[in-house]
């Protein structure tokens, strides 16, 4: 099955958990009424799912190495659906919290696996292109949560939000039945089992063979990177801030549009159409910029992947001040809505650029550790900030709360430029830059060179 066909089947796996995550926010009023909890407590149910998902980058690579991608996809979606059904029938808020956490823990794997699935079937030279596609899918899934959920909650009640997610998950499970296994180690393992002599060689697992090796690569190494690797630190901090801000919009956009402009849950959900436009623009621009920057180059310099982040960093700062100081009855509601679209455009440009850069910043095991660090940290930040963001808006006013994010983003927005000029030197001096190791794009280019000399070149 070709890469694009696999992408079309696997992509809903990426969008579906994002939809289940954010659709909850459309039912906050109903949750508060049914369980007699205040707004902050109700928002904890939104944030806690991020904390469950945050464990996925740590354990999913090891499960994949041993069972392949498809069984983990299918098992995760089934267990996620069970949790969502339970949430719809919950009769107390503690049950909602527990099941939302488990839904994140058990439903988070597709958000990790999808990157590997694309890497299995797409060229390393198209990393920016396929990650643009993935970012578009996840952000559209997240934006559709309040967009669709607003109408469902208003007409059917909040309990229908998780049940709607289950319907979506059932559709994705059906697609998963025809999705092939794409992971090379599992394909080889299956071939060996089918062979007459049951013999063959399987390459070692990149995420480690023993428990000690596994813990080192996805727990200890990320923690060491957090305090010792300037490149990983800058990317992790900036993505953590950006995820915190982008997901607080799911709390503050409906609240501000309601208080300032009198929007209800349905019309406030429609505001996220602008966010879909923003991420669509980011995906398209990132792909075009990347293709132009590597044209004519056999071995692209990966610092060129930072170009989209440079544009995105500027858009983020401008949009935060724009939204903060125009969300007022003096200005049309189109102004903050359009400003949010610009923010999402910049945010997605930075995410696409930074993750694509990390894919080839280190040899494979260093890359896995860096991606684990960046993913876990940004998910934790996304879970924490929405819980207290309304207090920020109350105590600082919305203008200065967003200005605070804007000033921090102004400082962090220098990171793409620093990495562009000094990234190669930082990578070369890293303790994880094994002199005998190669990044994924370097390995692919070597394979192409050998293939031109007569050796077989292609995926298993």
C-alpha angles and dihedrals in degrees: 000000000000124000094252092050091051089047093054091051097043100042096076086059086064098045098045100067089046090054092049090048099054103030086074089073091065089063100049094111092051092046091051091050098045098045099030095235130140125249096262092052091047090051089056085070087061095047098043093067089062089057090056093048090049090072093058098081088054102051107019097073090058093048090049093051090056105035106020128243102281098060090049091049093050097042092047094051092048094050091043089054091051090054092049092051089052092051091055091054097041115132097192135037095240088064090050091053094047094048094044089055092048090046088057094044094047099030097045098081096084088060088059100034096053092069090055092046091056091044088053094055106027130065118260086236089066095054093119091047096052094040088052087055091049093048090050090052096048095045092046089050090050094046091050089058096077092023094062096020093060092064093042094050093046094051105028106021132253095286089070090064095074090039090054087052089053090054089052090047092051090055090049091049090055090052089049091061091069096039110108126225107263104178111108097216092052092045089053091046091052091048091051091051090052095047121100096238095038090223132131146115124262118195116242118271111262090215092057138273102234129048089251092054092047093051091048096052101043102025114022100034093050090050091050090048090053090065104026111034113074092191094052092041094055094047093045095049094046094047090046091055093045094050091047091053098042093052095044086065088072087065103033102039094061091040095051095042089051098047098038103032104019097244119164125218092273099050092041089056090056088062088074090069085082090056090055089054090049095053091043089056091047093051092049096044094046091053094048093046091049094048091049093047095053098039111131094010122118093191109031118211102240093215085075086071087072094070094092090050090056091058091042094052091058093046092051095055095044093048096049093056090040094055094040095056101036101047090101137109086251089071133050117263087240089074099065091036092054090043090055089053089053090049092052089048091055094040093053092046090056093045094049092046098046098044092046088050093050091052089071103022092096140017112278101277092045089048091052091051093048093047090048091052094047094046097046094045096049092047092052090049090049089054097048106044099055089057094065102022095099089056087053091052091047098046100036098025119244092273095058095037089059091040087057089055088045095055092048089048090051090058095042091044089075090067097084090053093046091050093047092057100033105021096099091053092047091050093049093051095045119117086226094056095098105199089221095046129091134204120243094260091050091051091050093050090050090050090052091051092050090046090055088054093057104276120126111260123192145084122286 
